Amino acid sequence: MRTFLIRSRRPAFATARRAWSRGVTLVELMVGLVLGMLTVLVITQVLALSEGKKRTISSGSDAQVNGSLALYTLQRELQMAGYGIAAKAEALGCPITGTFTATGTPTITEAFAGTLAPVLITAGANGAPDQLTVMQGRKTGFSVPIVVSAQSTDHFTVLSSLGAQAGDVMVAVPSIWNATAPCRLFSVTDDGLGSPSNTGLWALRVPHAEGGATSWNNNTSLATTTASYLLNLGSLGYSVFSISGNQSLQISTRTAAAPTSTSDLFPQIVNMKALYGKDTNGDGVVDTYDNTTPLNNSQWRQVLTIRVAVVARSTQYEKSSSDESDAVTQSAPLWDLGATSTVTGVVDCNGASKCLALKVDQVSDWKHYRYKVYDTTVPLRNILWNSAS
């Protein structure tokens, strides 16, 4: 009896399917991972670069807005500087004093000292930001000088009280003023009795009785001032612009009825510089710019314009190499003052103009930020309109 051994044979398509389902080798897997990682790396770098450019552009736009608004605010205030003050040019430069009192809990008393001038520039030391003090009358109606014929402890006898209203802040100007005979601030009062009361506001009287909720009246001080005329400032505008410690344009305001208040206006303003535009030869044309404070009335009357510049900073921190050779800012931004500038400290720039370097290295990591300079020249129109007085 024969025995037959029957061997089964796997079909060809089954063998092929088994080979096909083996998966990938380790080498193939590693190659795929490397390619994937390279792709992710490239995409990440492209996105990071794109996002960095986007932040640079958007923060640069913010800096432009801040710089433009800061300059516009300064320009608007400077244009109104001197209203009610320049109406009598002989008073320009007079030292001015006063005492503000607001009754309440607690009672607020603030001493005031300044200069009767439209704009006062306080230069910062060693290139630090300047301060701009702007003084103006904020009379809703008209403001004209009032001639004084006599005075008493609680009122002035005047030729006409035209334009005066209760609550107005006025300046009593002596015929000859100096450091020991300054101009004095006071508030107009009115008891409602009218003519012929000395404490009622009427055509020939301007009272300044002490007391009231808010007052600038200190009759002991006023008694030492022999006033020649009165300047009506209305609600009084007295603002000091400066750069705060957190690099913002800051304003400190003083009004007729409130104590001094301080607030930040626009962020990322790192420097502010200002110059007086002076007509030194009397031809009505500005012939020099400097930051030298006028010392007397004739010098104050030469100031016809103010030139001001602000430096705005971008908020985007730009990275650089360890030696900072490729930092985005390598030197202080320059303020172009023209070819004929005689301002102290200017240097030649671009071969045609003279520039003043604007200090920004007081800012931490200053080389890692971008800066933009905005400047303008503002005519003091209240001085120009009254230049013939």
C-alpha positions in Angstrom: 0.0 0.0 0.0 1.5 3.3 -1.1 1.4 6.3 1.1 1.2 9.7 -0.7 2.4 12.9 1.0 0.3 15.8 -0.1 1.9 19.3 0.5 -0.3 22.3 0.5 0.9 25.2 -1.5 0.1 28.8 -0.4 -1.4 30.9 -3.2 0.9 33.6 -4.7 -1.5 36.4 -3.8 -1.4 35.5 -0.1 2.4 35.7 0.0 2.3 39.1 -1.7 -0.2 40.4 0.8 1.9 39.2 3.7 5.0 41.1 2.3 2.9 44.2 1.7 1.6 44.3 5.2 5.0 44.3 6.9 4.9 48.1 7.5 8.0 50.4 7.3 11.5 49.8 8.4 13.2 51.7 11.2 15.3 53.6 8.7 12.2 54.7 6.8 10.6 55.8 10.0 13.6 57.9 11.0 13.8 59.5 7.6 10.1 60.5 7.9 10.6 61.9 11.4 13.6 64.0 10.2 11.6 65.4 7.2 8.6 66.2 9.5 10.8 68.0 12.0 12.5 70.0 9.3 9.1 71.0 7.9 7.9 72.0 11.3 11.1 74.0 12.0 10.8 75.9 8.7 7.1 76.7 9.3 7.9 77.8 12.9 10.7 80.1 11.7 8.5 81.6 9.0 5.6 82.2 11.5 8.0 83.6 14.1 9.5 86.0 11.6 6.1 87.0 10.3 4.8 87.6 13.8 7.9 89.6 14.7 7.4 91.8 11.6 3.8 92.2 12.4 4.5 93.3 16.0 7.2 95.7 14.8 4.8 97.3 12.3 1.8 97.5 14.8 4.0 98.9 17.6 5.5 101.4 15.2 2.0 102.5 14.3 1.2 102.9 18.0 4.3 105.1 18.4 3.3 107.2 15.5 -0.1 107.8 17.0 1.3 108.6 20.4 3.9 111.0 19.0 1.4 112.7 16.7 -1.2 113.2 19.5 1.4 114.4 21.9 2.6 117.0 19.5 -0.9 118.0 18.6 -1.8 118.5 22.3 1.3 120.6 22.9 0.6 122.7 19.7 -3.0 123.3 20.7 -2.0 124.6 24.2 0.9 126.7 22.8 -1.4 128.4 20.3 -3.6 129.7 23.1 -0.7 130.6 25.4 -0.7 134.2 26.6 -4.4 135.0 26.1 -5.3 137.7 28.6 -1.6 138.2 29.5 -0.2 139.6 26.3 -3.0 142.2 26.1 -0.6 144.4 28.2 2.9 143.6 26.9 4.5 145.7 29.6 3.6 143.0 32.2 5.5 140.1 30.4 8.1 138.6 32.7 6.6 139.9 35.9 7.1 137.5 38.8 3.7 136.3 39.9 2.5 135.0 43.3 -0.7 133.9 44.9 -2.3 131.6 47.5 -5.1 129.2 46.6 -7.5 128.2 49.3 -10.3 125.7 49.1 -12.4 125.3 52.2 -13.7 121.8 53.2 -12.4 118.8 55.0 -9.5 119.2 54.9 -9.0 122.8 53.9 -6.5 123.0 51.0 -4.0 125.8 50.8 -1.4 126.0 48.0 1.1 128.7 47.3 1.7 129.7 43.7 4.8 131.3 42.2 5.6 131.7 38.6 6.3 134.1 35.8 3.7 136.1 33.9 4.7 134.7 30.5 2.9 132.7 27.8 5.5 129.9 27.8 8.4 129.1 30.1 10.9 126.4 29.1 12.8 124.7 31.9 15.7 123.0 30.2 16.6 119.5 31.4 20.1 118.9 32.6 22.5 117.0 30.3 20.0 116.4 27.6 17.2 115.3 30.0 13.6 116.1 28.9 12.5 119.8 29.2 9.5 121.1 31.0 7.0 123.4 29.2 4.9 125.7 31.4 2.0 127.2 29.5 -0.1 130.1 30.9 -3.2 131.5 29.4 -6.5 133.1 30.3 -9.6 131.0 29.8 -12.2 133.7 29.8 -15.3 132.6 28.0 -16.0 136.1 26.9 -13.4 138.8 26.2 -10.5 139.8 28.3 -9.2 143.4 28.4 -6.9 145.2 30.8 -8.7 147.1 33.5 -7.0 150.4 34.7 -6.9 150.9 38.4 -7.4 154.4 39.8 -7.3 153.5 43.6 -7.4 150.5 45.8 -8.5 149.5 49.3 -8.3 146.4 51.5 -11.2 144.6 49.8 -11.6 146.2 46.4 -10.0 148.0 43.5 -11.5 151.3 42.2 -11.3 151.1 38.4 -12.1 153.3 35.4 -14.3 150.5 34.0 -14.8 146.9 35.1 -15.8 145.8 31.5 -15.7 142.0 31.2 -15.2 141.3 34.9 -17.4 138.6 36.5 -17.5 137.1 40.0 -15.2 134.1 40.2 -12.7 135.5 37.6 -9.1 135.2 38.4 -7.2 138.4 37.8 -3.6 139.6 38.1 -2.9 142.9 39.8 0.1 144.4 38.0 2.2 147.2 39.7 3.3 150.1 37.6 6.9 149.2 38.4 7.3 145.5 39.1 10.3 143.5 40.3 11.1 140.6 42.6 10.1 142.6 45.7 7.0 144.1 44.0 5.5 141.1 42.2 2.2 140.7 40.4 -0.6 139.2 42.5 -3.3 136.7 41.7 -6.8 137.3 43.2 -10.4 136.3 42.7 -13.2 138.7 41.9 -16.1 138.6 44.4 -19.5 140.1 44.4 -22.0 140.5 47.3 -24.8 141.4 45.0 -25.3 144.9 46.4 -24.0 146.7 43.4 -23.4 150.4 43.2 -22.3 152.2 45.4 -21.1 149.2 47.6 -17.4 148.6 47.8 -17.9 144.9 48.0 -20.3 144.6 45.1 -19.1 144.2 41.5 -20.2 147.2 39.4 -18.8 149.6 36.8 -16.2 151.3 39.1 -15.5 148.5 41.6 -13.7 145.1 41.4 -14.0 143.5 44.9 -11.7 140.8 46.3 -13.2 139.9 49.6 -11.5 137.1 51.5 -13.4 133.9 52.2 -15.7 131.7 50.1 -15.4 128.0 49.1 -12.5 128.7 46.8 -10.5 131.8 46.6 -7.1 133.3 45.6 -7.6 136.3 47.9 -5.0 137.2 50.5 -5.6 140.8 51.2 -2.6 141.1 53.4 -0.4 140.3 50.3 -2.6 142.4 48.0 -2.2 145.4 50.3 1.5 145.5 49.5 0.8 145.7 45.8 0.1 149.1 44.3 -1.7 147.9 41.2 -1.6 150.0 38.0 -4.0 147.7 36.0 -5.7 144.3 36.2 -5.4 141.4 33.8 -8.4 139.2 33.5 -7.5 135.5 33.2 -11.1 134.1 33.7 -10.9 130.6 35.0 -7.0 130.5 34.6 -5.1 128.0 32.5 -1.8 127.0 33.9 -0.3 123.7 32.7 3.1 122.1 33.1 4.1 119.5 30.5 6.9 117.0 31.3 8.0 113.5 30.8 7.1 111.2 33.7 9.2 108.4 35.2 7.3 105.8 33.2 8.1 107.5 29.9 4.7 109.2 29.3 3.8 112.8 28.4 2.5 114.2 31.7 0.5 117.3 32.5 0.1 119.1 35.8 -2.8 121.5 35.7 -3.9 124.4 37.9 -7.3 126.0 37.5 -9.2 128.8 39.2 -11.3 126.4 41.4 -9.2 123.3 42.0 -5.8 122.4 43.4 -3.0 121.1 41.2 -3.7 117.7 39.6 -1.3 115.5 37.6 -2.1 112.9 35.0 -0.4 111.0 32.1 -1.5 111.9 28.6 0.3 109.6 26.1 2.6 106.6 26.8 6.0 105.9 25.3 7.1 109.5 24.9 10.7 109.4 26.1 12.0 113.0 25.5 10.7 116.5 24.9 12.8 119.5 23.9 11.7 123.1 23.2 13.3 126.3 22.0 12.2 130.0 22.1 12.0 131.6 18.7 13.2 135.2 19.2 13.1 138.3 17.1 16.2 140.0 18.4 16.3 142.9 15.9 12.7 144.0 16.0 11.8 143.4 12.4 9.0 141.0 13.3 10.8 137.9 12.0 12.3 135.2 14.2 16.0 135.2 13.7 17.3 132.8 16.4 16.2 129.8 18.4 17.5 128.9 21.8 16.4 127.7 25.3 17.8 130.7 27.2 15.1 132.0 29.5 14.5 135.8 29.0 15.6 137.9 31.9 13.4 141.0 31.5 10.4 142.5 29.8 12.2 143.5 26.6 13.6 140.0 26.2 10.2 138.4 26.8 8.7 140.6 24.1 11.2 139.1 21.6 9.7 135.6 22.0 7.3 135.1 19.0 7.3 131.3 18.5 8.1 128.1 20.2 9.7 125.1 18.5 9.1 121.8 20.2 10.1 118.2 19.5 9.0 114.9 21.1 10.5 111.5 20.8 8.1 108.6 20.6 9.3 105.0 21.3 8.0 101.8 19.8 6.9 99.2 22.4 8.4 96.3 20.5 11.6 94.9 22.0 14.0 94.0 19.2 16.5 91.3 19.9 20.1 91.5 18.9 23.4 89.7 19.2 25.3 89.6 22.5 27.6 92.5 21.5 24.6 94.6 20.2 26.4 95.3 17.0 23.2 94.7 15.1 20.9 96.5 17.6 18.1 98.4 15.9 19.2 101.8 17.4 22.9 102.6 17.7 22.8 106.3 18.5 20.4 109.0 19.8 17.8 110.2 17.3 18.5 113.6 15.7 16.4 116.7 15.6 17.0 118.6 12.4 17.2 122.4 13.2 18.2 123.6 9.8 21.4 124.9 8.3 21.7 128.2 10.3 21.0 126.9 13.8 23.2 128.3 16.5 21.8 126.1 19.3 24.5 124.9 21.7 25.4 121.2 21.1 24.3 120.9 17.5 26.3 118.8 15.1 26.4 118.6 11.3 24.0 116.0 9.8 23.5 114.9 6.2 26.0 117.6 5.1 23.4 120.3 4.8 21.7 120.7 8.2 22.6 121.0 11.9 21.0 118.5 14.2 20.6 118.2 18.0 20.9 114.7 19.5 17.9 113.8 21.6 18.8 111.8 24.6 17.1 108.4 24.9 19.7 106.3 26.8 17.9 107.0 30.1 15.5 104.2 28.9 16.5 100.7 30.0 17.8 98.6 27.0 17.3 101.7 24.8 19.2 100.2 21.8 16.5 97.5 21.5 13.7 99.9 20.6 12.9 102.1 17.6 12.3 105.9 17.9 10.7 108.6 15.9 11.1 112.4 16.3 8.1 114.7 15.8 8.5 118.5 15.8 6.7 121.6 15.0 7.0 125.4 15.2 4.1 127.2 16.9 3.5 130.9 16.5 2.4 132.6 19.8 -0.5 134.3 18.1 -1.6 136.2 21.2 1.8 137.8 21.4 1.8 138.6 17.7 -1.6 140.1 17.7 -0.6 142.4 20.6 2.9 143.1 19.4 2.1 146.8 18.9 0.9 147.4 22.4 
